[in-house]
């Protein structure tokens, strides 16, 4: 099943995720549905809040061709399992810095420069509840940081400069209004 991606203006995006406690068939089903939804939307990451859930779960799938440094370089994260499914993730180390345009499925057609750590170590539980740790770089590091922000209620626009936010004010107002109108017409179950 594909979910509808929650867009800016829905209050669930600002909610902090509750820890996952039950590692069962329902969690597996949610993770698989999130992966399908992410792929259908041409995204590389999706957090539970973006499908209206408030559990600490996110999925990431960076294509091998995008997991390189520069043109045709070697893969940065060949050992990272894709798609990556993380329950209760937390970043335990950061190194370096990178800045680049970033987008979000909850903010269609809105992009802006965001500074992130170039490398992060993330600890998480897999779908069986087994504790894992992974150190990642580049785009995968950006995606991990972005999705973990969602799980804390932090949004892409929170990283934008004041001038960038001002330049997007009308687009953000329109998106928020469309989202709120859609919610009034068809409230979540």
Backbone as CSV, one residue per row, in Angstrom:
resi,resn,N_x,N_y,N_z,CA_x,CA_y,CA_z,C_x,C_y,C_z
1,UNK,0.843,-1.174,0.000,0.000,0.000,0.000,0.891,1.242,0.000
2,UNK,0.521,2.214,-0.792,1.237,3.488,-0.794,0.461,4.490,0.056
3,UNK,1.181,5.195,0.903,0.589,6.266,1.697,0.601,7.558,0.897
4,UNK,-0.215,8.501,1.323,-0.115,9.860,0.811,0.944,10.551,1.666
5,UNK,1.881,11.233,1.031,2.925,11.932,1.780,2.326,13.191,2.410
6,UNK,2.521,13.335,3.701,2.042,14.490,4.447,2.856,15.715,4.032
7,UNK,2.171,16.817,3.783,2.860,18.036,3.360,2.800,19.114,4.445
8,UNK,3.650,20.115,4.252,3.765,21.232,5.179,2.393,21.826,5.469
9,UNK,2.148,22.058,6.752,0.866,22.578,7.199,0.127,21.557,8.043
10,UNK,0.525,20.294,7.944,-0.051,19.238,8.780,0.767,19.191,10.073
11,UNK,0.086,19.290,11.198,0.773,19.375,12.495,1.584,18.133,12.839
12,UNK,1.300,16.988,12.223,2.045,15.764,12.541,3.532,15.921,12.224
13,UNK,3.867,16.796,11.272,5.272,16.994,10.910,6.087,17.625,12.036
14,UNK,5.434,18.281,12.962,6.137,18.924,14.081,6.156,18.054,15.338
15,UNK,5.538,16.884,15.280,5.499,16.011,16.451,6.778,15.204,16.569
16,UNK,7.210,15.006,17.797,8.387,14.174,18.049,7.953,12.706,18.053
17,UNK,8.791,11.878,17.483,8.473,10.462,17.365,8.534,9.757,18.711
18,UNK,7.640,8.791,18.876,7.635,7.918,20.045,8.530,6.716,19.740
19,UNK,9.283,6.240,20.707,10.153,5.085,20.449,9.361,3.858,19.991
20,UNK,9.955,3.114,19.078,9.382,1.837,18.658,9.680,0.828,19.754
21,UNK,8.635,0.134,20.192,8.803,-0.879,21.247,8.462,-2.274,20.746
22,UNK,7.561,-2.353,19.762,7.119,-3.656,19.250,7.732,-3.912,17.872
23,UNK,8.593,-4.883,17.796,9.230,-5.268,16.536,8.472,-6.480,16.006
24,UNK,7.430,-6.204,15.235,6.498,-7.244,14.827,6.078,-7.072,13.365
25,UNK,5.082,-7.841,12.956,4.602,-7.809,11.573,4.045,-6.440,11.205
26,UNK,3.410,-5.748,12.147,2.871,-4.416,11.855,3.995,-3.432,11.521
27,UNK,5.100,-3.511,12.255,6.238,-2.631,11.987,6.848,-2.958,10.624
28,UNK,6.991,-4.238,10.321,7.534,-4.644,9.013,6.647,-4.144,7.883
29,UNK,5.347,-4.282,8.056,4.394,-3.833,7.044,4.483,-2.316,6.845
30,UNK,4.560,-1.572,7.949,4.694,-0.120,7.868,5.976,0.247,7.121
31,UNK,7.085,-0.391,7.460,8.365,-0.091,6.807,8.292,-0.378,5.304
32,UNK,7.725,-1.503,4.923,7.617,-1.840,3.493,6.715,-0.857,2.764
33,UNK,5.602,-0.467,3.392,4.712,0.520,2.777,5.397,1.879,2.651
34,UNK,6.223,2.226,3.628,6.968,3.483,3.548,7.980,3.437,2.404
35,UNK,8.630,2.300,2.212,9.588,2.163,1.106,8.855,2.307,-0.227
36,UNK,7.713,1.650,-0.366,6.929,1.774,-1.609,6.523,3.229,-1.853
37,UNK,6.077,3.888,-0.794,5.656,5.286,-0.908,6.835,6.174,-1.311
38,UNK,7.982,5.966,-0.674,9.189,6.744,-0.986,9.581,6.544,-2.446
39,UNK,9.607,5.301,-2.910,9.977,5.019,-4.299,8.974,5.630,-5.272
40,UNK,7.677,5.527,-4.974,6.640,6.089,-5.850,6.778,7.602,-5.973
41,UNK,7.275,8.236,-4.906,7.442,9.699,-4.897,8.838,10.124,-5.369
42,UNK,9.660,9.152,-5.798,11.030,9.430,-6.243,11.877,10.093,-5.163
43,UNK,11.700,9.654,-3.927,12.488,10.176,-2.820,13.614,9.228,-2.456
44,UNK,14.538,9.721,-1.632,15.619,8.877,-1.123,15.460,8.602,0.369
45,UNK,14.470,9.218,1.001,14.239,8.996,2.416,12.824,9.366,2.799
46,UNK,12.344,8.744,3.868,10.991,9.016,4.351,10.925,8.649,5.828
47,UNK,10.379,9.561,6.623,10.199,9.321,8.057,8.720,9.060,8.332
48,UNK,8.451,8.361,9.419,7.075,7.984,9.754,6.146,9.199,9.821
49,UNK,6.619,10.330,10.333,5.776,11.530,10.400,5.267,11.931,9.020
50,UNK,6.032,11.635,8.000,5.656,12.018,6.646,4.539,11.153,6.066
51,UNK,4.176,10.104,6.778,3.016,9.297,6.389,1.974,9.309,7.507
52,UNK,2.074,10.305,8.395,1.072,10.500,9.427,1.244,9.655,10.672
53,UNK,2.375,9.005,10.821,2.644,8.171,12.001,3.658,8.894,12.888
54,UNK,3.638,8.584,14.157,4.579,9.255,15.064,5.490,8.262,15.778
55,UNK,5.839,7.187,15.091,6.802,6.249,15.673,8.186,6.556,15.116
56,UNK,9.205,6.194,15.853,10.585,6.497,15.485,11.091,5.489,14.441
57,UNK,10.668,5.704,13.207,11.011,4.819,12.101,11.261,5.655,10.860
58,UNK,12.336,5.335,10.144,12.576,5.981,8.861,13.208,4.982,7.901
59,UNK,13.047,5.283,6.617,13.606,4.439,5.561,14.400,5.328,4.618
60,UNK,15.481,4.783,4.076,16.349,5.522,3.163,16.797,4.565,2.066
61,UNK,16.842,5.063,0.831,17.343,4.251,-0.275,18.086,5.161,-1.254
62,UNK,19.393,5.251,-1.071,20.241,6.058,-1.960,20.731,5.140,-3.084
63,UNK,20.405,5.472,-4.337,20.858,4.633,-5.453,22.389,4.602,-5.541
64,UNK,22.965,3.473,-5.951,24.432,3.372,-6.056,25.058,4.508,-6.872
65,UNK,24.399,4.939,-7.948,24.952,6.005,-8.800,25.030,7.349,-8.071
66,UNK,24.215,7.531,-7.036,24.231,8.781,-6.266,25.126,8.681,-5.032
67,UNK,25.671,7.507,-4.784,26.495,7.268,-3.596,27.980,7.347,-3.958
68,UNK,28.341,8.408,-4.658,29.724,8.584,-5.095,30.181,10.001,-4.784
69,UNK,31.487,10.154,-4.745,32.096,11.473,-4.575,32.496,11.953,-5.957
70,UNK,31.858,13.003,-6.447,32.187,13.536,-7.773,31.697,12.636,-8.898
71,UNK,32.159,12.920,-10.101,31.768,12.159,-11.293,32.466,10.816,-11.339
72,UNK,31.707,9.740,-11.313,32.265,8.402,-11.507,33.237,7.923,-10.451
73,UNK,33.231,8.553,-9.299,34.132,8.126,-8.226,33.666,6.827,-7.598
74,UNK,34.444,6.299,-6.669,34.042,5.059,-5.996,32.861,5.315,-5.057
75,UNK,32.123,4.270,-4.761,31.009,4.367,-3.818,31.527,4.789,-2.456
76,UNK,30.782,5.666,-1.815,31.148,6.145,-0.482,30.697,5.191,0.618
77,UNK,29.594,4.494,0.383,28.997,3.666,1.428,28.620,2.282,0.905
78,UNK,29.584,1.546,0.349,29.233,0.257,-0.264,28.711,-0.782,0.727
79,UNK,29.005,-0.621,2.000,28.572,-1.603,2.997,27.201,-1.275,3.605
80,UNK,26.648,-0.116,3.283,25.347,0.264,3.840,24.241,-0.517,3.145
81,UNK,23.391,-1.204,3.912,22.300,-1.966,3.302,21.234,-1.023,2.749
82,UNK,20.821,-1.253,1.511,19.766,-0.438,0.912,18.626,-1.345,0.497
83,UNK,17.380,-0.989,0.763,17.013,0.182,1.550,17.394,0.004,3.019
84,UNK,17.727,1.132,3.624,18.103,1.173,5.031,16.850,1.474,5.850
85,UNK,16.541,0.599,6.787,15.366,0.763,7.648,15.875,0.922,9.073
86,UNK,15.526,2.045,9.690,16.046,2.347,11.026,14.922,2.661,12.003
87,UNK,14.873,1.920,13.083,13.958,2.213,14.195,14.784,2.803,15.329
88,UNK,14.229,3.793,15.984,14.872,4.445,17.136,16.304,4.896,16.833
89,UNK,16.512,5.546,15.690,17.880,5.949,15.344,18.350,7.164,16.139
90,UNK,19.666,7.219,16.318,20.270,8.408,16.938,21.690,8.544,16.419
91,UNK,22.082,9.767,16.181,23.430,10.052,15.703,24.350,10.136,16.909
92,UNK,25.455,9.391,16.841,26.389,9.361,17.965,27.706,10.063,17.663
93,UNK,27.970,10.352,16.384,29.203,11.066,16.029,28.989,11.803,14.716
94,UNK,29.656,12.946,14.583,29.604,13.769,13.370,31.017,14.200,13.029
95,UNK,31.295,14.299,11.723,32.611,14.776,11.291,32.467,15.527,9.972
96,UNK,33.285,16.547,9.809,33.308,17.303,8.565,32.047,18.119,8.357
97,UNK,32.020,18.804,7.236,30.864,19.641,6.905,30.674,19.676,5.409
98,UNK,29.422,19.756,4.995,29.090,19.925,3.581,27.868,20.827,3.504
99,UNK,27.747,21.510,2.397,26.574,22.336,2.155,26.091,22.047,0.750
100,UNK,24.790,21.928,0.618,24.220,21.678,-0.693,22.716,21.845,-0.661
101,UNK,22.131,21.963,-1.854,20.685,22.088,-1.943,20.028,20.804,-1.454
102,UNK,18.970,20.993,-0.714,18.245,19.863,-0.143,16.758,20.084,-0.393
103,UNK,16.059,19.000,-0.651,14.616,19.035,-0.831,13.962,18.071,0.128
104,UNK,12.641,17.990,0.060,11.884,17.139,0.975,10.549,16.807,0.332
105,UNK,10.129,15.550,0.448,8.844,15.144,-0.121,7.677,15.891,0.514
106,UNK,7.835,16.385,1.730,6.777,17.142,2.400,6.751,18.612,1.979
107,UNK,7.730,19.014,1.151,7.818,20.376,0.628,8.029,20.300,-0.885
108,UNK,7.007,19.870,-1.642,7.194,19.690,-3.089,7.725,20.959,-3.762
109,UNK,8.733,20.774,-4.605,9.326,21.852,-5.422,10.002,22.943,-4.600
110,UNK,10.310,22.681,-3.335,11.004,23.660,-2.504,12.371,23.085,-2.143
111,UNK,13.402,23.853,-2.463,14.783,23.440,-2.210,15.542,24.604,-1.603
112,UNK,16.634,24.286,-0.951,17.469,25.345,-0.427,18.746,24.787,0.152
113,UNK,19.750,25.653,0.314,21.038,25.201,0.853,20.940,24.860,2.334
114,UNK,21.519,23.697,2.677,21.519,23.233,4.061,22.916,22.714,4.382
115,UNK,23.446,23.141,5.529,24.726,22.615,6.007,24.465,21.375,6.840
116,UNK,25.248,20.344,6.569,25.140,19.081,7.301,26.548,18.562,7.572
117,UNK,26.639,17.617,8.485,27.900,16.919,8.701,28.166,16.029,7.494
118,UNK,29.400,15.970,7.046,29.767,15.125,5.907,29.686,13.642,6.265
119,UNK,30.004,13.330,7.516,30.000,11.937,7.968,29.293,11.854,9.312
120,UNK,28.446,10.843,9.467,27.799,10.602,10.752,27.844,9.114,11.084
121,UNK,27.836,8.839,12.369,27.628,7.473,12.844,26.246,7.452,13.462
122,UNK,25.447,6.503,13.014,24.080,6.384,13.503,23.903,5.013,14.147
123,UNK,23.314,5.017,15.329,22.939,3.776,15.992,21.432,3.639,15.861
124,UNK,20.966,2.421,15.591,19.541,2.191,15.372,19.228,0.721,15.626
125,UNK,17.953,0.396,15.594,17.523,-0.994,15.674,16.949,-1.392,14.318
126,UNK,17.240,-2.617,13.907,16.663,-3.106,12.661,15.252,-3.631,12.943
127,UNK,14.609,-4.212,11.956,13.222,-4.656,12.115,13.060,-5.824,13.087
128,UNK,14.169,-6.448,13.465,14.121,-7.512,14.473,14.457,-6.984,15.864
129,UNK,14.705,-5.681,15.966,15.044,-5.075,17.243,16.514,-5.185,17.602
130,UNK,17.328,-5.669,16.668,18.762,-5.820,16.914,19.452,-4.475,16.775
131,UNK,20.281,-4.132,17.763,21.012,-2.861,17.754,22.099,-2.900,16.691
132,UNK,22.171,-1.854,15.882,23.161,-1.735,14.814,23.821,-0.360,14.894
133,UNK,24.976,-0.246,14.250,25.657,1.041,14.107,26.234,1.102,12.702
134,UNK,26.217,2.283,12.127,26.669,2.465,10.762,27.284,3.853,10.635
135,UNK,28.453,3.939,10.016,29.059,5.237,9.718,28.899,5.476,8.229
136,UNK,28.323,6.636,7.879,28.003,6.940,6.476,28.502,8.324,6.098
137,UNK,28.693,8.530,4.800,29.236,9.777,4.262,28.377,10.305,3.114
138,UNK,28.614,11.568,2.769,28.013,12.157,1.580,26.491,12.215,1.615
139,UNK,25.878,11.877,0.463,24.418,11.966,0.336,23.713,11.094,1.375
140,UNK,24.242,9.914,1.653,23.607,9.057,2.652,23.657,9.706,4.033
141,UNK,24.755,10.359,4.356,24.854,11.094,5.615,23.801,12.206,5.654
142,UNK,23.653,12.934,4.550,22.643,14.000,4.462,21.248,13.425,4.680
143,UNK,20.950,12.305,4.025,19.627,11.690,4.141,19.358,11.229,5.579
144,UNK,20.356,10.620,6.215,20.190,10.177,7.607,19.869,11.378,8.497
145,UNK,20.639,12.453,8.355,20.415,13.636,9.189,19.039,14.249,8.934
146,UNK,18.645,14.287,7.664,17.342,14.852,7.283,16.202,14.046,7.910
147,UNK,16.260,12.716,7.785,15.173,11.876,8.316,15.146,11.907,9.838
148,UNK,16.305,11.940,10.476,16.314,12.030,11.933,15.776,13.376,12.411
149,UNK,15.988,14.432,11.630,15.346,15.716,11.937,13.827,15.536,11.978
150,UNK,13.267,14.878,10.960,11.818,14.655,10.924,11.335,13.962,12.195
151,UNK,12.095,12.985,12.668,11.686,12.243,13.855,11.706,13.107,15.115
152,UNK,12.379,14.258,15.040,12.410,15.213,16.164,11.478,16.399,15.932
153,UNK,10.738,16.384,14.805,9.838,17.492,14.494,10.536,18.685,13.874
154,UNK,11.759,18.490,13.399,12.533,19.554,12.755,12.354,19.420,11.242
155,UNK,12.042,20.526,10.582,11.751,20.500,9.154,12.852,21.151,8.324
156,UNK,12.863,20.831,7.056,13.837,21.374,6.108,13.947,22.890,6.238
157,UNK,12.826,23.571,6.278,12.852,25.042,6.297,13.476,25.602,7.565
158,UNK,13.539,24.798,8.617,14.184,25.253,9.854,15.679,25.473,9.659
159,UNK,16.235,24.878,8.611,17.669,25.025,8.321,17.954,26.175,7.351
160,UNK,16.922,26.752,6.766,17.117,27.809,5.777,17.466,29.138,6.445
161,UNK,18.214,29.951,5.731,18.533,31.295,6.201,17.270,32.161,6.155
162,UNK,17.283,33.258,6.881,16.140,34.175,6.879,15.850,34.670,5.463
163,UNK,16.859,35.097,4.676,16.550,35.534,3.309,15.902,34.421,2.467
164,UNK,16.363,33.187,2.633,15.771,32.076,1.867,14.324,31.854,2.294
165,UNK,14.060,31.899,3.593,12.686,31.743,4.076,11.794,32.852,3.538
166,UNK,12.311,34.079,3.519,11.523,35.197,2.991,11.228,35.013,1.506
167,UNK,12.205,34.502,0.766,11.987,34.295,-0.678,10.966,33.190,-0.949
168,UNK,10.778,32.307,0.011,9.826,31.193,-0.134,8.501,31.448,0.576
169,UNK,8.347,32.609,1.186,7.175,32.871,2.037,5.856,32.610,1.321
170,UNK,5.704,33.084,0.104,4.437,32.881,-0.616,4.210,31.405,-0.947
171,UNK,5.253,30.717,-1.379,5.130,29.288,-1.691,4.762,28.488,-0.453
172,UNK,5.400,28.807,0.672,5.117,28.101,1.922,3.695,28.388,2.407
173,UNK,3.262,29.634,2.275,1.901,30.001,2.684,0.875,29.258,1.835
174,UNK,1.128,29.185,0.524,0.222,28.480,-0.383,0.174,26.983,-0.049
175,UNK,1.336,26.365,0.167,1.393,24.946,0.491,0.662,24.656,1.804
176,UNK,0.884,25.498,2.807,0.227,25.318,4.100,-1.291,25.420,3.954
177,UNK,-1.751,26.388,3.161,-3.186,26.579,2.943,-3.781,25.366,2.220
178,UNK,-3.107,24.878,1.178,-3.593,23.704,0.444,-3.680,22.491,1.352
179,UNK,-2.665,22.307,2.186,-2.655,21.170,3.116,-3.806,21.278,4.099
180,UNK,-4.012,22.447,4.668,-5.070,22.616,5.661,-6.454,22.472,5.034
181,UNK,-6.631,22.931,3.808,-7.908,22.738,3.111,-8.166,21.265,2.854
182,UNK,-7.124,20.539,2.451,-7.262,19.096,2.197,-7.605,18.367,3.493
183,UNK,-6.996,18.768,4.606,-7.280,18.140,5.895,-8.718,18.407,6.355
184,UNK,-9.222,19.598,6.085,-10.612,19.917,6.443,-11.588,19.088,5.614
185,UNK,-11.270,18.928,4.318,-12.154,18.182,3.424,-12.117,16.683,3.699
186,UNK,-10.949,16.187,4.135,-10.788,14.749,4.364,-9.889,14.547,5.585
187,UNK,-10.453,14.694,6.798,-9.622,14.578,8.012,-9.037,13.169,8.141
188,UNK,-7.830,13.078,8.738,-7.216,11.759,8.947,-8.073,10.896,9.872
189,UNK,-7.985,9.601,9.669,-8.796,8.657,10.483,-8.331,8.599,11.910
